[in-house]
Amino acid sequence: MENQVNHENDDSCGCSSHPGSGTSGCSECGPMHGSGKMESMDPFEMVMAMWHKASFAAYSELMIEKLKKRIEAANGPVMDKVADALTESMGKEWQAMIQKSSAKKELHEKLAKIFSEATQKQK
């Protein structure tokens, strides 16, 4: 059996030359999305494409970290209050679901008892 990796329709390259549009116009990562046969790829080109793709991912991660720090500084206290309010509300909703479940279980047990008694009387 042939060892294959299929990247034909992989649009997750991250390359700025063709975000979301397949391999059109990208000479750097074309080998990563090519025929899907690793043995037909030049190892050097494959490694370079991997490094290129990794560099875009690293830059994106760094940008996210930078933005998160600024968002925290600007809105952190407000977001903490929102998170507290949501957590409190979710706790109350959870308790309500448990109570509702208990009420349904109790009704089920009562109905089972009623039907069981009715069946026994019919015999």
Secondary structure, 3 states (H helix, E strand, C coil): CCCCCCCCCCCCCCCCCCCCCCCCCCCCCHHHHCCCCHHHCCHHHHHHHHHHHHHHHHHHHHHHHHHHHHHHHHHHHHHHHHHHHHHHHHHHHHHHHHHHHHHHHHHHHHHHHHHHHHHHHHC
